[in-house]
Amino acid sequence: MCDFSSEDRRRVQTITLSVVGLALLCSMDLWQLVFAAMGAACYTMFQALSAASWQTTRKAPRRLPPMSRGGSAPQCSATNERSRPKCPIATRPGSVPPPPSPTKQPSQQPVLAPVFNAVGFDGEVTELLGNMALTAKSERLVREIAESVERLVRPVLPEASVVGFVNVDLACGAVDIVVCADAQALASISKSGDMPRVRDPSRLAKSALRLCTDRLIVSGGFRFRRSAFRNDEPKVTLLASAVEAEGEAVPIEVSVNSATPGFNAALLMEIGRIDPPTAKGLALLVRRWAKDRGACHAAKGHLQPYAWTLLAVYFLQVGCEEGPLLPPVSELSISVLAGAPPPQKPPFVGRHSKTVGQLFRAFIHFYARTFDFDEEVVSAWTGARVPRQGTHARLGEAGPQIEDPFDTARDLGRALSDGALAHLREEFARADALLSAGASLSELLTPWSPPEPERDSSTSEQGSAEEPAVYRGSSSRARARCLWQRDLRATMSDDRLLDRERLQ
């Protein structure tokens, strides 16, 4: 057989195509040839015009700035306020970007520190606790809200019951609304198609919470405020518009099968029974101080209010010079909530002559200078100072380990982020310094705000010395847009995460 080279094959193909083309032309009459020539000429002109217009409108390809030697992400560029800067962020694939560091933003209605008419620190504490005291009107409104929520969720959860918990006046705190439904009821709703078919109890509770939230907003007139689906016990904060006629809208925190609100209410009621004047007052004052100083928002990685209640109870057990003012939780009647047998010891009676203000000073001093958050365990169940040891101990980890007395395997301090831990230490040090200097309660409860960015004294219109070089020379609107894009990529909506779980 003969082997043809590539050039010979191309030559044969060219000759074949030429012969076929001539045969087609010979079979066509004159008018067909004229129209074919005109069509070929028009097609050639159209292609030439299209190529010319594409060359004139073509833009140079965008080139990203090179990576630095340290492997950091490329910085965004903003030259004028009409340009739209890009802010690529280098993160691991599949990982959730860390939340941006808080920066102070201007507020049209800033939150101011409380002002008291009383004189002296103890007098200010007494006035504040009097303003926070739970009234019969607040209890009535809470019952009305719970009944309204139960009436709205009954069509989707027929066997559910709703319980409301409140510890202070509605003007000073939120209402905990817990929708109680057994696992069988949730599974039946999941099989009916109203919720995604899942078997995990935690995911069932999330789906039920989403379903209840939709009912309350659409049919009940409640307004959405925020959600926290990443917590151990997911919850949604709504504004109860049904009681707006009584004053401002009341925030309610809705959860499904959450045990923490009931444990917190039972613990506060029990310590109030043992030491009515000071024990419960100290716990409420500690929670108010942590809330005003930005250390009580669990959705941002801080300790939840229940953890601050346990810190106050543990201090009254081990931190007072006169001896324990409260017994261990294992010796209280509420220990049956943890599955323990009823205590056989006689009721504990606390005897001391200190005021709530004096106990609060000692509380701050104890956790600021005496207690070691990295080596000890906050165990209100035992009521004793013990090092970290045992099965559930977090050995070698920084941060507080706060044991839930009703579920000793649960650590309330595990959810504390690194930034929240640093903020916690700073707040204890700040309060200890202010109280040692004789500051007032109003100064101590000054609402916390993120620190302002440091600027050099040589700040000019072209940018400050502390500002990154990429933002210098750009307008404020371009810088704000760039920061907004960075924050948008760094934060993810809880609702989208829940929708993604439902699709999976």
FIMAR-686942 format. One line per 4 residues: number of its first residue (from 0); their letters; for each residue x negated, y negated, z negated of C-alpha. Coordinates in steps of 0.02 Angstrom, whole numbers, plus 50000, padded with zeros to 5 digits. Layout:
! residues N
NUM) A) X,Y,Z | ...
! end
This chain:
! residues 504
0) MCDF) 50000,50000,50000 | 49943,49823,50037 | 49916,49703,49893 | 49972,49525,49931
4) SSED) 49894,49380,49838 | 49995,49241,49761 | 49956,49122,49904 | 50016,49250,50032
8) RRRV) 50180,49275,49937 | 50212,49086,49930 | 50176,49074,50117 | 50299,49213,50156
12) QTIT) 50433,49131,50046 | 50407,48962,50133 | 50425,49040,50305 | 50580,49135,50252
16) LSVV) 50664,48978,50182 | 50620,48880,50340 | 50697,49012,50452 | 50856,49017,50346
20) GLAL) 50869,48826,50349 | 50848,48819,50539 | 50980,48953,50560 | 51103,48853,50455
24) LCSM) 51067,48693,50551 | 51093,48779,50718 | 51262,48843,50662 | 51323,48667,50613
28) DLWQ) 51398,48542,50735 | 51347,48359,50751 | 51468,48284,50625 | 51419,48410,50492
32) LVFA) 51237,48365,50516 | 51277,48179,50499 | 51374,48202,50337 | 51239,48315,50265
36) AMGA) 51106,48184,50301 | 51210,48044,50223 | 51242,48148,50066 | 51057,48187,50047
40) ACYT) 51012,48002,50065 | 51141,47947,49935 | 51083,48080,49812 | 50901,48023,49834
44) MFQA) 50946,47840,49800 | 51049,47886,49646 | 50904,47986,49572 | 50782,47843,49603
48) LSAA) 50895,47714,49517 | 50924,47828,49368 | 50737,47856,49344 | 50702,47668,49352
52) SWQT) 50836,47624,49223 | 50775,47761,49106 | 50597,47693,49115 | 50654,47515,49070
56) TRKA) 50764,47566,48921 | 50645,47695,48852 | 50576,47657,48677 | 50412,47708,48604
60) PRRL) 50425,47861,48491 | 50429,47825,48305 | 50275,47882,48215 | 50279,47918,48030
64) PPMS) 50135,47851,47927 | 50001,47980,47890 | 50001,48076,47727 | 49883,48016,47594
68) RGGS) 49739,48121,47535 | 49832,48165,47377 | 49973,48241,47478 | 50101,48109,47429
72) APQC) 50254,48075,47533 | 50245,47943,47671 | 50307,47773,47619 | 50448,47681,47703
76) SATN) 50421,47522,47801 | 50535,47371,47799 | 50487,47219,47902 | 50647,47120,47907
80) ERSR) 50823,47133,47842 | 50893,47194,48008 | 50778,47344,48018 | 50840,47499,47934
84) PKCP) 50698,47575,47833 | 50675,47760,47814 | 50622,47833,47647 | 50566,48012,47668
88) IATR) 50543,48104,47503 | 50430,48254,47487 | 50519,48388,47387 | 50511,48575,47381
92) PGSV) 50633,48662,47501 | 50792,48709,47411 | 50751,48612,47252 | 50858,48473,47179
96) PPPP) 50761,48308,47183 | 50730,48231,47012 | 50843,48085,46965 | 50766,47914,46992
100) SPTK) 50697,47821,46843 | 50827,47699,46774 | 50799,47516,46813 | 50894,47370,46742
104) QPSQ) 51028,47300,46857 | 51119,47135,46835 | 51291,47155,46755 | 51439,47039,46776
108) QPVL) 51507,47090,46605 | 51361,47146,46496 | 51394,47248,46339 | 51346,47148,46186
112) APVF) 51296,47204,46013 | 51435,47211,45883 | 51457,47062,45769 | 51506,47087,45587
116) NAVG) 51581,46970,45459 | 51509,47064,45310 | 51345,47016,45229 | 51204,47141,45206
120) FDGE) 51167,47305,45290 | 51281,47409,45177 | 51424,47287,45202 | 51403,47294,45392
124) VTEL) 51405,47485,45387 | 51564,47484,45283 | 51648,47362,45404 | 51597,47467,45556
128) LGNM) 51662,47629,45481 | 51824,47542,45436 | 51846,47488,45617 | 51808,47665,45677
132) ALTA) 51929,47750,45556 | 52060,47860,45636 | 52235,47787,45624 | 52406,47865,45637
136) KSER) 52436,47771,45799 | 52282,47850,45879 | 52336,48024,45822 | 52508,47996,45899
140) LVRE) 52433,47940,46064 | 52319,48091,46068 | 52467,48207,46045 | 52559,48119,46185
144) IAES) 52409,48136,46302 | 52390,48321,46261 | 52575,48352,46293 | 52566,48258,46457
148) VERL) 52414,48358,46515 | 52497,48523,46465 | 52653,48478,46562 | 52550,48438,46718
152) VRPV) 52440,48594,46717 | 52579,48718,46678 | 52629,48738,46864 | 52454,48802,46905
156) LPEA) 52414,48883,46736 | 52583,48942,46668 | 52515,49018,46507 | 52391,48880,46465
160) SVVG) 52397,48776,46307 | 52315,48606,46284 | 52235,48543,46124 | 52173,48366,46091
164) FVNV) 52032,48320,45972 | 51985,48146,45913 | 51873,48094,45768 | 51876,47903,45778
168) DLAC) 51996,47768,45833 | 52033,47770,46020 | 51951,47600,46040 | 51784,47674,45984
172) GAVD) 51775,47844,46069 | 51844,47967,46195 | 51973,48103,46171 | 51925,48286,46197
176) IVVC) 52061,48379,46291 | 52035,48568,46300 | 52140,48674,46417 | 52148,48848,46339
180) ADAQ) 52181,48993,46459 | 52126,49173,46441 | 52018,49260,46569 | 52162,49365,46634
184) ALAS) 52263,49209,46676 | 52114,49131,46766 | 52084,49293,46863 | 52266,49300,46916
188) ISKS) 52257,49121,46980 | 52098,49166,47074 | 52182,49313,47159 | 52333,49208,47208
192) GDMP) 52225,49097,47318 | 52235,48935,47220 | 52054,48958,47167 | 51906,49045,47250
196) RVRD) 51893,49230,47212 | 51749,49242,47089 | 51717,49354,46940 | 51594,49251,46840
200) PSRL) 51688,49175,46690 | 51588,49013,46699 | 51628,48990,46883 | 51809,49032,46849
204) AKSA) 51813,48895,46717 | 51735,48771,46839 | 51863,48813,46973 | 52006,48799,46848
208) LRLC) 51939,48631,46789 | 51933,48570,46968 | 52112,48629,46995 | 52173,48543,46835
212) TDRL) 52082,48383,46881 | 52169,48377,47050 | 52337,48398,46966 | 52304,48262,46837
216) IVSG) 52245,48137,46966 | 52374,48170,47102 | 52529,48204,46996 | 52489,48124,46828
220) GFRF) 52416,47957,46877 | 52251,47988,46786 | 52099,47901,46859 | 51934,47987,46890
224) RRSA) 51781,47919,46800 | 51641,48048,46808 | 51607,48235,46805 | 51475,48345,46725
228) FRND) 51478,48518,46801 | 51296,48557,46763 | 51320,48562,46575 | 51341,48721,46476
232) EPKV) 51523,48676,46458 | 51578,48579,46614 | 51696,48434,46589 | 51776,48292,46684
236) TLLA) 51804,48119,46612 | 51968,48035,46662 | 52057,47876,46613 | 52230,47903,46540
240) SAVE) 52335,47770,46624 | 52492,47831,46535 | 52442,47739,46377 | 52379,47579,46457
244) AEGE) 52532,47490,46392 | 52461,47512,46218 | 52298,47425,46268 | 52149,47475,46373
248) AVPI) 52140,47639,46467 | 52088,47783,46356 | 51947,47896,46418 | 51980,48081,46399
252) EVSV) 51856,48223,46426 | 51945,48373,46500 | 51869,48547,46489 | 51929,48726,46506
256) NSAT) 51903,48851,46364 | 51771,48741,46283 | 51735,48785,46101 | 51622,48638,46058
260) PGFN) 51759,48507,46026 | 51846,48625,45904 | 51684,48667,45813 | 51639,48483,45799
264) AALL) 51810,48434,45731 | 51809,48578,45606 | 51634,48535,45544 | 51676,48350,45521
268) MEIG) 51836,48394,45428 | 51744,48514,45313 | 51603,48395,45266 | 51732,48258,45242
272) RIDP) 51821,48369,45117 | 51661,48406,45020 | 51593,48228,45016 | 51729,48109,45078
276) PTAK) 51640,47943,45053 | 51474,47972,45139 | 51449,48138,45232 | 51573,48111,45373
280) GLAL) 51533,47925,45377 | 51349,47962,45405 | 51388,48082,45547 | 51500,47954,45633
284) LVRR) 51371,47815,45609 | 51232,47924,45681 | 51337,47964,45834 | 51382,47781,45859
288) WAKD) 51197,47731,45848 | 51146,47868,45972 | 51284,47816,46092 | 51240,47631,46088
292) RGAC) 51055,47668,46112 | 51082,47779,46264 | 51031,47944,46181 | 51200,48032,46180
296) HAAK) 51242,48059,46364 | 51227,48245,46399 | 51253,48226,46587 | 51090,48127,46596
300) GHLQ) 50990,48257,46500 | 51015,48187,46324 | 51086,48271,46169 | 51274,48289,46161
304) PYAW) 51375,48213,46017 | 51396,48383,45935 | 51206,48400,45922 | 51196,48231,45834
308) TLLA) 51327,48290,45710 | 51219,48442,45672 | 51066,48330,45648 | 51161,48229,45518
312) VYFL) 51226,48385,45430 | 51053,48464,45426 | 50978,48306,45352 | 51107,48308,45212
316) QVGC) 51057,48489,45178 | 50867,48472,45173 | 50814,48290,45190 | 50877,48203,45033
320) EEGP) 50762,48173,44884 | 50901,48210,44759 | 50926,48384,44829 | 51051,48455,44954
324) LLPP) 51209,48354,44974 | 51291,48488,45083 | 51282,48678,45072 | 51234,48790,45218
328) VSEL) 51371,48815,45346 | 51365,49001,45306 | 51436,48959,45133 | 51579,48852,45199
332) SISV) 51754,48912,45236 | 51731,48871,45421 | 51599,49008,45433 | 51739,49125,45484
336) LAGA) 51737,49037,45653 | 51567,49118,45684 | 51634,49290,45642 | 51563,49294,45466
340) PPPQ) 51664,49356,45317 | 51742,49225,45202 | 51616,49156,45076 | 51627,49217,44896
344) KPPF) 51535,49072,44814 | 51630,48933,44725 | 51660,48773,44823 | 51510,48659,44834
348) VGRH) 51523,48488,44753 | 51405,48352,44811 | 51349,48228,44678 | 51251,48072,44721
352) SKTV) 51268,47884,44711 | 51199,47832,44880 | 51293,47733,45009 | 51309,47775,45193
356) GQLF) 51185,47636,45235 | 51055,47707,45117 | 51080,47882,45186 | 51063,47817,45364
360) RAFI) 50895,47738,45320 | 50838,47903,45248 | 50904,47996,45401 | 50801,47888,45520
364) HFYA) 50646,47903,45410 | 50664,48092,45398 | 50670,48125,45585 | 50546,47988,45628
368) RTFD) 50406,48038,45507 | 50444,48198,45412 | 50528,48323,45526 | 50426,48405,45665
372) FDEE) 50534,48427,45818 | 50404,48536,45904 | 50378,48664,45765 | 50539,48672,45661
376) VVSA) 50717,48726,45694 | 50872,48624,45652 | 50973,48764,45571 | 51130,48703,45486
380) WTGA) 51185,48884,45465 | 51044,48924,45343 | 51026,48747,45274 | 50838,48768,45250
384) RVPR) 50679,48708,45336 | 50613,48854,45438 | 50479,48864,45574 | 50515,48925,45748
388) QGTH) 50519,49114,45745 | 50630,49257,45795 | 50710,49313,45955 | 50783,49147,46012
392) ARLG) 50637,49037,45959 | 50560,48924,46091 | 50378,48946,46044 | 50256,48821,46116
396) EAGP) 50390,48709,46194 | 50407,48525,46153 | 50572,48455,46097 | 50701,48494,45963
400) QIED) 50777,48666,45942 | 50952,48638,45874 | 51042,48797,45826 | 51230,48802,45844
404) PFDT) 51293,48867,45675 | 51443,48951,45758 | 51336,49034,45892 | 51157,49053,45831
408) ARDL) 51097,49113,46001 | 51142,48945,46077 | 51010,48808,46076 | 51085,48634,46098
412) GRAL) 50913,48556,46123 | 50866,48661,46274 | 50957,48544,46393 | 50851,48395,46337
416) SDGA) 50746,48330,46482 | 50569,48264,46465 | 50624,48085,46490 | 50765,48105,46363
420) LAHL) 50642,48180,46237 | 50526,48030,46256 | 50674,47914,46237 | 50730,48008,46081
424) REEF) 50561,47985,45997 | 50556,47801,46047 | 50728,47769,45973 | 50684,47850,45807
428) ARAD) 50523,47749,45799 | 50614,47588,45845 | 50750,47614,45715 | 50624,47658,45581
432) ALLS) 50525,47500,45617 | 50681,47390,45618 | 50748,47461,45456 | 50578,47444,45372
436) AGAS) 50578,47260,45423 | 50753,47232,45351 | 50846,47214,45517 | 51035,47201,45521
440) LSEL) 51153,47334,45587 | 51199,47222,45733 | 51018,47218,45789 | 51001,47404,45764
444) LTPW) 51155,47440,45873 | 51101,47326,46015 | 51154,47421,46173 | 51009,47503,46261
448) SPPE) 50968,47449,46438 | 50833,47514,46557 | 50669,47418,46548 | 50642,47280,46673
452) PERD) 50502,47310,46800 | 50341,47226,46749 | 50289,47080,46859 | 50127,46987,46868
456) SSTS) 50121,46803,46828 | 50056,46770,47004 | 50221,46824,47081 | 50260,46732,47242
460) EQGS) 50387,46743,47380 | 50280,46871,47470 | 50297,46999,47330 | 50226,47031,47158
464) AEEP) 50067,47121,47112 | 50166,47264,47035 | 50270,47288,47192 | 50215,47425,47314
468) AVYR) 50126,47360,47466 | 50258,47435,47580 | 50389,47313,47512 | 50284,47155,47520
472) GSSS) 50340,47033,47651 | 50509,47116,47672 | 50673,47038,47624 | 50767,47080,47466
476) RARA) 50909,47158,47565 | 50789,47275,47656 | 50707,47325,47492 | 50876,47356,47411
480) RCLW) 50932,47461,47560 | 50774,47564,47550 | 50795,47595,47363 | 50978,47638,47391
484) QRDL) 50930,47770,47519 | 50802,47842,47401 | 50929,47853,47259 | 51058,47927,47377
488) RATM) 50941,48067,47425 | 50881,48093,47248 | 51055,48120,47174 | 51184,48251,47223
492) SDDR) 51369,48247,47188 | 51437,48377,47067 | 51591,48395,47174 | 51486,48442,47326
496) LLDR) 51392,48570,47223 | 51557,48646,47170 | 51620,48649,47349 | 51460,48737,47402
500) ERLQ) 51490,48868,47268 | 51667,48894,47329 | 51606,48920,47508 | 51478,49046,47450
! end
